[in-house]
Amino acid sequence: MAGETGVVLLQVRNHHTAEAGTPRMDDAELNHYVGYFKNAYGEQAVCVFDRASRRGTLYLGDAGWERGHVVIDGIAPNLVLHEPEVLWLRACWQAASRQ
């Protein structure tokens, strides 16, 4: 059964304070992979991978939504992540980059 084009597939509420900024992610481009994660403490993360440029960006509510962090080969070198976040980010990278 085919789905309806343009219908919201996933809607997520921001659980971070106003100081974290406002998340602005849109997967309107078909060649973007978007992954969502919420840890046991309610901290949220979004991974965006642009398949055309092969660039990954990680957005974290607790690190300020509006600042993207570079992802290289499934690793965010400028961030300290807990093990569940590391595993999730690697899984996103593998799914998005088709490796």
Phi and psi restraints in degrees (range 20) as a CNS / XPLOR table:
assign (resid 1 and name C) (resid 2 and name N)
       (resid 2 and name CA) (resid 2 and name C) 1.0 -77.6 20.0 2
assign (resid 2 and name N) (resid 2 and name CA)
       (resid 2 and name C) (resid 3 and name N) 1.0 142.4 20.0 2
assign (resid 2 and name C) (resid 3 and name N)
       (resid 3 and name CA) (resid 3 and name C) 1.0 -84.8 20.0 2
assign (resid 3 and name N) (resid 3 and name CA)
       (resid 3 and name C) (resid 4 and name N) 1.0 164.9 20.0 2
assign (resid 3 and name C) (resid 4 and name N)
       (resid 4 and name CA) (resid 4 and name C) 1.0 -84.2 20.0 2
assign (resid 4 and name N) (resid 4 and name CA)
       (resid 4 and name C) (resid 5 and name N) 1.0 128.3 20.0 2
assign (resid 4 and name C) (resid 5 and name N)
       (resid 5 and name CA) (resid 5 and name C) 1.0 -69.2 20.0 2
assign (resid 5 and name N) (resid 5 and name CA)
       (resid 5 and name C) (resid 6 and name N) 1.0 136.7 20.0 2
assign (resid 5 and name C) (resid 6 and name N)
       (resid 6 and name CA) (resid 6 and name C) 1.0 86.5 20.0 2
assign (resid 6 and name N) (resid 6 and name CA)
       (resid 6 and name C) (resid 7 and name N) 1.0 -2.8 20.0 2
assign (resid 6 and name C) (resid 7 and name N)
       (resid 7 and name CA) (resid 7 and name C) 1.0 -78.6 20.0 2
assign (resid 7 and name N) (resid 7 and name CA)
       (resid 7 and name C) (resid 8 and name N) 1.0 139.3 20.0 2
assign (resid 7 and name C) (resid 8 and name N)
       (resid 8 and name CA) (resid 8 and name C) 1.0 -62.3 20.0 2
assign (resid 8 and name N) (resid 8 and name CA)
       (resid 8 and name C) (resid 9 and name N) 1.0 125.4 20.0 2
assign (resid 8 and name C) (resid 9 and name N)
       (resid 9 and name CA) (resid 9 and name C) 1.0 -93.9 20.0 2
assign (resid 9 and name N) (resid 9 and name CA)
       (resid 9 and name C) (resid 10 and name N) 1.0 -37.6 20.0 2
assign (resid 9 and name C) (resid 10 and name N)
       (resid 10 and name CA) (resid 10 and name C) 1.0 -143.1 20.0 2
assign (resid 10 and name N) (resid 10 and name CA)
       (resid 10 and name C) (resid 11 and name N) 1.0 130.0 20.0 2
assign (resid 10 and name C) (resid 11 and name N)
       (resid 11 and name CA) (resid 11 and name C) 1.0 -127.9 20.0 2
assign (resid 11 and name N) (resid 11 and name CA)
       (resid 11 and name C) (resid 12 and name N) 1.0 127.7 20.0 2
assign (resid 11 and name C) (resid 12 and name N)
       (resid 12 and name CA) (resid 12 and name C) 1.0 -125.3 20.0 2
assign (resid 12 and name N) (resid 12 and name CA)
       (resid 12 and name C) (resid 13 and name N) 1.0 133.8 20.0 2
assign (resid 12 and name C) (resid 13 and name N)
       (resid 13 and name CA) (resid 13 and name C) 1.0 -84.8 20.0 2
assign (resid 13 and name N) (resid 13 and name CA)
       (resid 13 and name C) (resid 14 and name N) 1.0 142.9 20.0 2
assign (resid 13 and name C) (resid 14 and name N)
       (resid 14 and name CA) (resid 14 and name C) 1.0 -77.7 20.0 2
assign (resid 14 and name N) (resid 14 and name CA)
       (resid 14 and name C) (resid 15 and name N) 1.0 121.8 20.0 2
assign (resid 14 and name C) (resid 15 and name N)
       (resid 15 and name CA) (resid 15 and name C) 1.0 -99.3 20.0 2
assign (resid 15 and name N) (resid 15 and name CA)
       (resid 15 and name C) (resid 16 and name N) 1.0 4.2 20.0 2
assign (resid 15 and name C) (resid 16 and name N)
       (resid 16 and name CA) (resid 16 and name C) 1.0 -95.6 20.0 2
assign (resid 16 and name N) (resid 16 and name CA)
       (resid 16 and name C) (resid 17 and name N) 1.0 163.2 20.0 2
assign (resid 16 and name C) (resid 17 and name N)
       (resid 17 and name CA) (resid 17 and name C) 1.0 -69.8 20.0 2
assign (resid 17 and name N) (resid 17 and name CA)
       (resid 17 and name C) (resid 18 and name N) 1.0 166.7 20.0 2
assign (resid 17 and name C) (resid 18 and name N)
       (resid 18 and name CA) (resid 18 and name C) 1.0 -60.5 20.0 2
assign (resid 18 and name N) (resid 18 and name CA)
       (resid 18 and name C) (resid 19 and name N) 1.0 -29.4 20.0 2
assign (resid 18 and name C) (resid 19 and name N)
       (resid 19 and name CA) (resid 19 and name C) 1.0 -63.5 20.0 2
assign (resid 19 and name N) (resid 19 and name CA)
       (resid 19 and name C) (resid 20 and name N) 1.0 -21.5 20.0 2
assign (resid 19 and name C) (resid 20 and name N)
       (resid 20 and name CA) (resid 20 and name C) 1.0 -73.2 20.0 2
assign (resid 20 and name N) (resid 20 and name CA)
       (resid 20 and name C) (resid 21 and name N) 1.0 -12.1 20.0 2
assign (resid 20 and name C) (resid 21 and name N)
       (resid 21 and name CA) (resid 21 and name C) 1.0 90.8 20.0 2
assign (resid 21 and name N) (resid 21 and name CA)
       (resid 21 and name C) (resid 22 and name N) 1.0 -175.0 20.0 2
assign (resid 21 and name C) (resid 22 and name N)
       (resid 22 and name CA) (resid 22 and name C) 1.0 -113.3 20.0 2
assign (resid 22 and name N) (resid 22 and name CA)
       (resid 22 and name C) (resid 23 and name N) 1.0 122.5 20.0 2
assign (resid 22 and name C) (resid 23 and name N)
       (resid 23 and name CA) (resid 23 and name C) 1.0 -67.1 20.0 2
assign (resid 23 and name N) (resid 23 and name CA)
       (resid 23 and name C) (resid 24 and name N) 1.0 139.4 20.0 2
assign (resid 23 and name C) (resid 24 and name N)
       (resid 24 and name CA) (resid 24 and name C) 1.0 -132.8 20.0 2
assign (resid 24 and name N) (resid 24 and name CA)
       (resid 24 and name C) (resid 25 and name N) 1.0 78.9 20.0 2
assign (resid 24 and name C) (resid 25 and name N)
       (resid 25 and name CA) (resid 25 and name C) 1.0 -118.2 20.0 2
assign (resid 25 and name N) (resid 25 and name CA)
       (resid 25 and name C) (resid 26 and name N) 1.0 138.4 20.0 2
assign (resid 25 and name C) (resid 26 and name N)
       (resid 26 and name CA) (resid 26 and name C) 1.0 -144.9 20.0 2
assign (resid 26 and name N) (resid 26 and name CA)
       (resid 26 and name C) (resid 27 and name N) 1.0 125.0 20.0 2
assign (resid 26 and name C) (resid 27 and name N)
       (resid 27 and name CA) (resid 27 and name C) 1.0 -96.3 20.0 2
assign (resid 27 and name N) (resid 27 and name CA)
       (resid 27 and name C) (resid 28 and name N) 1.0 30.3 20.0 2
assign (resid 27 and name C) (resid 28 and name N)
       (resid 28 and name CA) (resid 28 and name C) 1.0 -58.0 20.0 2
assign (resid 28 and name N) (resid 28 and name CA)
       (resid 28 and name C) (resid 29 and name N) 1.0 -30.7 20.0 2
assign (resid 28 and name C) (resid 29 and name N)
       (resid 29 and name CA) (resid 29 and name C) 1.0 -75.6 20.0 2
assign (resid 29 and name N) (resid 29 and name CA)
       (resid 29 and name C) (resid 30 and name N) 1.0 127.8 20.0 2
assign (resid 29 and name C) (resid 30 and name N)
       (resid 30 and name CA) (resid 30 and name C) 1.0 -65.1 20.0 2
assign (resid 30 and name N) (resid 30 and name CA)
       (resid 30 and name C) (resid 31 and name N) 1.0 -21.3 20.0 2
assign (resid 30 and name C) (resid 31 and name N)
       (resid 31 and name CA) (resid 31 and name C) 1.0 -95.3 20.0 2
assign (resid 31 and name N) (resid 31 and name CA)
       (resid 31 and name C) (resid 32 and name N) 1.0 18.9 20.0 2
assign (resid 31 and name C) (resid 32 and name N)
       (resid 32 and name CA) (resid 32 and name C) 1.0 -104.6 20.0 2
assign (resid 32 and name N) (resid 32 and name CA)
       (resid 32 and name C) (resid 33 and name N) 1.0 134.2 20.0 2
assign (resid 32 and name C) (resid 33 and name N)
       (resid 33 and name CA) (resid 33 and name C) 1.0 -101.2 20.0 2
assign (resid 33 and name N) (resid 33 and name CA)
       (resid 33 and name C) (resid 34 and name N) 1.0 134.3 20.0 2
assign (resid 33 and name C) (resid 34 and name N)
       (resid 34 and name CA) (resid 34 and name C) 1.0 -126.7 20.0 2
assign (resid 34 and name N) (resid 34 and name CA)
       (resid 34 and name C) (resid 35 and name N) 1.0 124.8 20.0 2
assign (resid 34 and name C) (resid 35 and name N)
       (resid 35 and name CA) (resid 35 and name C) 1.0 -121.1 20.0 2
assign (resid 35 and name N) (resid 35 and name CA)
       (resid 35 and name C) (resid 36 and name N) 1.0 142.1 20.0 2
assign (resid 35 and name C) (resid 36 and name N)
       (resid 36 and name CA) (resid 36 and name C) 1.0 -119.1 20.0 2
assign (resid 36 and name N) (resid 36 and name CA)
       (resid 36 and name C) (resid 37 and name N) 1.0 143.4 20.0 2
assign (resid 36 and name C) (resid 37 and name N)
       (resid 37 and name CA) (resid 37 and name C) 1.0 -143.9 20.0 2
assign (resid 37 and name N) (resid 37 and name CA)
       (resid 37 and name C) (resid 38 and name N) 1.0 140.2 20.0 2
assign (resid 37 and name C) (resid 38 and name N)
       (resid 38 and name CA) (resid 38 and name C) 1.0 -134.1 20.0 2
assign (resid 38 and name N) (resid 38 and name CA)
       (resid 38 and name C) (resid 39 and name N) 1.0 121.9 20.0 2
assign (resid 38 and name C) (resid 39 and name N)
       (resid 39 and name CA) (resid 39 and name C) 1.0 -82.5 20.0 2
assign (resid 39 and name N) (resid 39 and name CA)
       (resid 39 and name C) (resid 40 and name N) 1.0 -178.0 20.0 2
assign (resid 39 and name C) (resid 40 and name N)
       (resid 40 and name CA) (resid 40 and name C) 1.0 -63.6 20.0 2
assign (resid 40 and name N) (resid 40 and name CA)
       (resid 40 and name C) (resid 41 and name N) 1.0 -18.6 20.0 2
assign (resid 40 and name C) (resid 41 and name N)
       (resid 41 and name CA) (resid 41 and name C) 1.0 -96.4 20.0 2
assign (resid 41 and name N) (resid 41 and name CA)
       (resid 41 and name C) (resid 42 and name N) 1.0 1.5 20.0 2
assign (resid 41 and name C) (resid 42 and name N)
       (resid 42 and name CA) (resid 42 and name C) 1.0 86.5 20.0 2
assign (resid 42 and name N) (resid 42 and name CA)
       (resid 42 and name C) (resid 43 and name N) 1.0 3.8 20.0 2
assign (resid 42 and name C) (resid 43 and name N)
       (resid 43 and name CA) (resid 43 and name C) 1.0 -75.1 20.0 2
assign (resid 43 and name N) (resid 43 and name CA)
       (resid 43 and name C) (resid 44 and name N) 1.0 133.3 20.0 2
assign (resid 43 and name C) (resid 44 and name N)
       (resid 44 and name CA) (resid 44 and name C) 1.0 -107.4 20.0 2
assign (resid 44 and name N) (resid 44 and name CA)
       (resid 44 and name C) (resid 45 and name N) 1.0 151.5 20.0 2
assign (resid 44 and name C) (resid 45 and name N)
       (resid 45 and name CA) (resid 45 and name C) 1.0 -144.3 20.0 2
assign (resid 45 and name N) (resid 45 and name CA)
       (resid 45 and name C) (resid 46 and name N) 1.0 147.1 20.0 2
assign (resid 45 and name C) (resid 46 and name N)
       (resid 46 and name CA) (resid 46 and name C) 1.0 -131.9 20.0 2
assign (resid 46 and name N) (resid 46 and name CA)
       (resid 46 and name C) (resid 47 and name N) 1.0 129.2 20.0 2
assign (resid 46 and name C) (resid 47 and name N)
       (resid 47 and name CA) (resid 47 and name C) 1.0 -106.3 20.0 2
assign (resid 47 and name N) (resid 47 and name CA)
       (resid 47 and name C) (resid 48 and name N) 1.0 128.3 20.0 2
assign (resid 47 and name C) (resid 48 and name N)
       (resid 48 and name CA) (resid 48 and name C) 1.0 -121.4 20.0 2
assign (resid 48 and name N) (resid 48 and name CA)
       (resid 48 and name C) (resid 49 and name N) 1.0 125.5 20.0 2
assign (resid 48 and name C) (resid 49 and name N)
       (resid 49 and name CA) (resid 49 and name C) 1.0 -121.6 20.0 2
assign (resid 49 and name N) (resid 49 and name CA)
       (resid 49 and name C) (resid 50 and name N) 1.0 122.7 20.0 2
assign (resid 49 and name C) (resid 50 and name N)
       (resid 50 and name CA) (resid 50 and name C) 1.0 -92.6 20.0 2
assign (resid 50 and name N) (resid 50 and name CA)
       (resid 50 and name C) (resid 51 and name N) 1.0 108.9 20.0 2
assign (resid 50 and name C) (resid 51 and name N)
       (resid 51 and name CA) (resid 51 and name C) 1.0 -66.3 20.0 2
assign (resid 51 and name N) (resid 51 and name CA)
       (resid 51 and name C) (resid 52 and name N) 1.0 -30.1 20.0 2
assign (resid 51 and name C) (resid 52 and name N)
       (resid 52 and name CA) (resid 52 and name C) 1.0 -67.1 20.0 2
assign (resid 52 and name N) (resid 52 and name CA)
       (resid 52 and name C) (resid 53 and name N) 1.0 -45.3 20.0 2
assign (resid 52 and name C) (resid 53 and name N)
       (resid 53 and name CA) (resid 53 and name C) 1.0 -94.4 20.0 2
assign (resid 53 and name N) (resid 53 and name CA)
       (resid 53 and name C) (resid 54 and name N) 1.0 -10.5 20.0 2
assign (resid 53 and name C) (resid 54 and name N)
       (resid 54 and name CA) (resid 54 and name C) 1.0 59.6 20.0 2
assign (resid 54 and name N) (resid 54 and name CA)
       (resid 54 and name C) (resid 55 and name N) 1.0 37.6 20.0 2
assign (resid 54 and name C) (resid 55 and name N)
       (resid 55 and name CA) (resid 55 and name C) 1.0 -112.2 20.0 2
assign (resid 55 and name N) (resid 55 and name CA)
       (resid 55 and name C) (resid 56 and name N) 1.0 136.9 20.0 2
assign (resid 55 and name C) (resid 56 and name N)
       (resid 56 and name CA) (resid 56 and name C) 1.0 -112.9 20.0 2
assign (resid 56 and name N) (resid 56 and name CA)
       (resid 56 and name C) (resid 57 and name N) 1.0 143.1 20.0 2
assign (resid 56 and name C) (resid 57 and name N)
       (resid 57 and name CA) (resid 57 and name C) 1.0 -134.4 20.0 2
assign (resid 57 and name N) (resid 57 and name CA)
       (resid 57 and name C) (resid 58 and name N) 1.0 136.5 20.0 2
assign (resid 57 and name C) (resid 58 and name N)
       (resid 58 and name CA) (resid 58 and name C) 1.0 -114.4 20.0 2
assign (resid 58 and name N) (resid 58 and name CA)
       (resid 58 and name C) (resid 59 and name N) 1.0 128.0 20.0 2
assign (resid 58 and name C) (resid 59 and name N)
       (resid 59 and name CA) (resid 59 and name C) 1.0 -112.9 20.0 2
assign (resid 59 and name N) (resid 59 and name CA)
       (resid 59 and name C) (resid 60 and name N) 1.0 132.5 20.0 2
assign (resid 59 and name C) (resid 60 and name N)
       (resid 60 and name CA) (resid 60 and name C) 1.0 -128.1 20.0 2
assign (resid 60 and name N) (resid 60 and name CA)
       (resid 60 and name C) (resid 61 and name N) 1.0 129.8 20.0 2
assign (resid 60 and name C) (resid 61 and name N)
       (resid 61 and name CA) (resid 61 and name C) 1.0 -61.3 20.0 2
assign (resid 61 and name N) (resid 61 and name CA)
       (resid 61 and name C) (resid 62 and name N) 1.0 -38.3 20.0 2
assign (resid 61 and name C) (resid 62 and name N)
       (resid 62 and name CA) (resid 62 and name C) 1.0 -80.2 20.0 2
assign (resid 62 and name N) (resid 62 and name CA)
       (resid 62 and name C) (resid 63 and name N) 1.0 -3.3 20.0 2
assign (resid 62 and name C) (resid 63 and name N)
       (resid 63 and name CA) (resid 63 and name C) 1.0 -116.5 20.0 2
assign (resid 63 and name N) (resid 63 and name CA)
       (resid 63 and name C) (resid 64 and name N) 1.0 13.2 20.0 2
assign (resid 63 and name C) (resid 64 and name N)
       (resid 64 and name CA) (resid 64 and name C) 1.0 89.9 20.0 2
assign (resid 64 and name N) (resid 64 and name CA)
       (resid 64 and name C) (resid 65 and name N) 1.0 107.6 20.0 2
assign (resid 64 and name C) (resid 65 and name N)
       (resid 65 and name CA) (resid 65 and name C) 1.0 -55.7 20.0 2
assign (resid 65 and name N) (resid 65 and name CA)
       (resid 65 and name C) (resid 66 and name N) 1.0 -35.8 20.0 2
assign (resid 65 and name C) (resid 66 and name N)
       (resid 66 and name CA) (resid 66 and name C) 1.0 -78.2 20.0 2
assign (resid 66 and name N) (resid 66 and name CA)
       (resid 66 and name C) (resid 67 and name N) 1.0 -8.8 20.0 2
assign (resid 66 and name C) (resid 67 and name N)
       (resid 67 and name CA) (resid 67 and name C) 1.0 -106.4 20.0 2
assign (resid 67 and name N) (resid 67 and name CA)
       (resid 67 and name C) (resid 68 and name N) 1.0 114.6 20.0 2
assign (resid 67 and name C) (resid 68 and name N)
       (resid 68 and name CA) (resid 68 and name C) 1.0 -82.9 20.0 2
assign (resid 68 and name N) (resid 68 and name CA)
       (resid 68 and name C) (resid 69 and name N) 1.0 145.6 20.0 2
assign (resid 68 and name C) (resid 69 and name N)
       (resid 69 and name CA) (resid 69 and name C) 1.0 -114.3 20.0 2
assign (resid 69 and name N) (resid 69 and name CA)
       (resid 69 and name C) (resid 70 and name N) 1.0 131.6 20.0 2
assign (resid 69 and name C) (resid 70 and name N)
       (resid 70 and name CA) (resid 70 and name C) 1.0 -63.1 20.0 2
assign (resid 70 and name N) (resid 70 and name CA)
       (resid 70 and name C) (resid 71 and name N) 1.0 142.4 20.0 2
assign (resid 70 and name C) (resid 71 and name N)
       (resid 71 and name CA) (resid 71 and name C) 1.0 -120.3 20.0 2
assign (resid 71 and name N) (resid 71 and name CA)
       (resid 71 and name C) (resid 72 and name N) 1.0 126.2 20.0 2
assign (resid 71 and name C) (resid 72 and name N)
       (resid 72 and name CA) (resid 72 and name C) 1.0 -123.2 20.0 2
assign (resid 72 and name N) (resid 72 and name CA)
       (resid 72 and name C) (resid 73 and name N) 1.0 119.5 20.0 2
assign (resid 72 and name C) (resid 73 and name N)
       (resid 73 and name CA) (resid 73 and name C) 1.0 50.8 20.0 2
assign (resid 73 and name N) (resid 73 and name CA)
       (resid 73 and name C) (resid 74 and name N) 1.0 39.0 20.0 2
assign (resid 73 and name C) (resid 74 and name N)
       (resid 74 and name CA) (resid 74 and name C) 1.0 82.3 20.0 2
assign (resid 74 and name N) (resid 74 and name CA)
       (resid 74 and name C) (resid 75 and name N) 1.0 11.3 20.0 2
assign (resid 74 and name C) (resid 75 and name N)
       (resid 75 and name CA) (resid 75 and name C) 1.0 -126.2 20.0 2
assign (resid 75 and name N) (resid 75 and name CA)
       (resid 75 and name C) (resid 76 and name N) 1.0 138.6 20.0 2
assign (resid 75 and name C) (resid 76 and name N)
       (resid 76 and name CA) (resid 76 and name C) 1.0 -102.0 20.0 2
assign (resid 76 and name N) (resid 76 and name CA)
       (resid 76 and name C) (resid 77 and name N) 1.0 91.0 20.0 2
assign (resid 76 and name C) (resid 77 and name N)
       (resid 77 and name CA) (resid 77 and name C) 1.0 -63.3 20.0 2
assign (resid 77 and name N) (resid 77 and name CA)
       (resid 77 and name C) (resid 78 and name N) 1.0 -22.0 20.0 2
assign (resid 77 and name C) (resid 78 and name N)
       (resid 78 and name CA) (resid 78 and name C) 1.0 -94.9 20.0 2
assign (resid 78 and name N) (resid 78 and name CA)
       (resid 78 and name C) (resid 79 and name N) 1.0 8.1 20.0 2
assign (resid 78 and name C) (resid 79 and name N)
       (resid 79 and name CA) (resid 79 and name C) 1.0 -127.4 20.0 2
assign (resid 79 and name N) (resid 79 and name CA)
       (resid 79 and name C) (resid 80 and name N) 1.0 151.1 20.0 2
assign (resid 79 and name C) (resid 80 and name N)
       (resid 80 and name CA) (resid 80 and name C) 1.0 -102.7 20.0 2
assign (resid 80 and name N) (resid 80 and name CA)
       (resid 80 and name C) (resid 81 and name N) 1.0 114.5 20.0 2
assign (resid 80 and name C) (resid 81 and name N)
       (resid 81 and name CA) (resid 81 and name C) 1.0 -114.2 20.0 2
assign (resid 81 and name N) (resid 81 and name CA)
       (resid 81 and name C) (resid 82 and name N) 1.0 150.9 20.0 2
assign (resid 81 and name C) (resid 82 and name N)
       (resid 82 and name CA) (resid 82 and name C) 1.0 -78.5 20.0 2
assign (resid 82 and name N) (resid 82 and name CA)
       (resid 82 and name C) (resid 83 and name N) 1.0 160.5 20.0 2
assign (resid 82 and name C) (resid 83 and name N)
       (resid 83 and name CA) (resid 83 and name C) 1.0 -52.8 20.0 2
assign (resid 83 and name N) (resid 83 and name CA)
       (resid 83 and name C) (resid 84 and name N) 1.0 -45.8 20.0 2
assign (resid 83 and name C) (resid 84 and name N)
       (resid 84 and name CA) (resid 84 and name C) 1.0 -60.1 20.0 2
assign (resid 84 and name N) (resid 84 and name CA)
       (resid 84 and name C) (resid 85 and name N) 1.0 -36.1 20.0 2
assign (resid 84 and name C) (resid 85 and name N)
       (resid 85 and name CA) (resid 85 and name C) 1.0 -68.8 20.0 2
assign (resid 85 and name N) (resid 85 and name CA)
       (resid 85 and name C) (resid 86 and name N) 1.0 -39.4 20.0 2
assign (resid 85 and name C) (resid 86 and name N)
       (resid 86 and name CA) (resid 86 and name C) 1.0 -62.0 20.0 2
assign (resid 86 and name N) (resid 86 and name CA)
       (resid 86 and name C) (resid 87 and name N) 1.0 -46.8 20.0 2
assign (resid 86 and name C) (resid 87 and name N)
       (resid 87 and name CA) (resid 87 and name C) 1.0 -63.7 20.0 2
assign (resid 87 and name N) (resid 87 and name CA)
       (resid 87 and name C) (resid 88 and name N) 1.0 -43.0 20.0 2
assign (resid 87 and name C) (resid 88 and name N)
       (resid 88 and name CA) (resid 88 and name C) 1.0 -61.8 20.0 2
assign (resid 88 and name N) (resid 88 and name CA)
       (resid 88 and name C) (resid 89 and name N) 1.0 -45.6 20.0 2
assign (resid 88 and name C) (resid 89 and name N)
       (resid 89 and name CA) (resid 89 and name C) 1.0 -63.0 20.0 2
assign (resid 89 and name N) (resid 89 and name CA)
       (resid 89 and name C) (resid 90 and name N) 1.0 -40.9 20.0 2
assign (resid 89 and name C) (resid 90 and name N)
       (resid 90 and name CA) (resid 90 and name C) 1.0 -63.1 20.0 2
assign (resid 90 and name N) (resid 90 and name CA)
       (resid 90 and name C) (resid 91 and name N) 1.0 -41.0 20.0 2
assign (resid 90 and name C) (resid 91 and name N)
       (resid 91 and name CA) (resid 91 and name C) 1.0 -64.3 20.0 2
assign (resid 91 and name N) (resid 91 and name CA)
       (resid 91 and name C) (resid 92 and name N) 1.0 -41.0 20.0 2
assign (resid 91 and name C) (resid 92 and name N)
       (resid 92 and name CA) (resid 92 and name C) 1.0 -59.8 20.0 2
assign (resid 92 and name N) (resid 92 and name CA)
       (resid 92 and name C) (resid 93 and name N) 1.0 -46.2 20.0 2
assign (resid 92 and name C) (resid 93 and name N)
       (resid 93 and name CA) (resid 93 and name C) 1.0 -60.4 20.0 2
assign (resid 93 and name N) (resid 93 and name CA)
       (resid 93 and name C) (resid 94 and name N) 1.0 -45.4 20.0 2
assign (resid 93 and name C) (resid 94 and name N)
       (resid 94 and name CA) (resid 94 and name C) 1.0 -63.9 20.0 2
assign (resid 94 and name N) (resid 94 and name CA)
       (resid 94 and name C) (resid 95 and name N) 1.0 -42.7 20.0 2
assign (resid 94 and name C) (resid 95 and name N)
       (resid 95 and name CA) (resid 95 and name C) 1.0 -67.1 20.0 2
assign (resid 95 and name N) (resid 95 and name CA)
       (resid 95 and name C) (resid 96 and name N) 1.0 -41.6 20.0 2
assign (resid 95 and name C) (resid 96 and name N)
       (resid 96 and name CA) (resid 96 and name C) 1.0 -73.9 20.0 2
assign (resid 96 and name N) (resid 96 and name CA)
       (resid 96 and name C) (resid 97 and name N) 1.0 -41.6 20.0 2
assign (resid 96 and name C) (resid 97 and name N)
       (resid 97 and name CA) (resid 97 and name C) 1.0 -89.1 20.0 2
assign (resid 97 and name N) (resid 97 and name CA)
       (resid 97 and name C) (resid 98 and name N) 1.0 -2.9 20.0 2
assign (resid 97 and name C) (resid 98 and name N)
       (resid 98 and name CA) (resid 98 and name C) 1.0 60.3 20.0 2
assign (resid 98 and name N) (resid 98 and name CA)
       (resid 98 and name C) (resid 99 and name N) 1.0 39.2 20.0 2
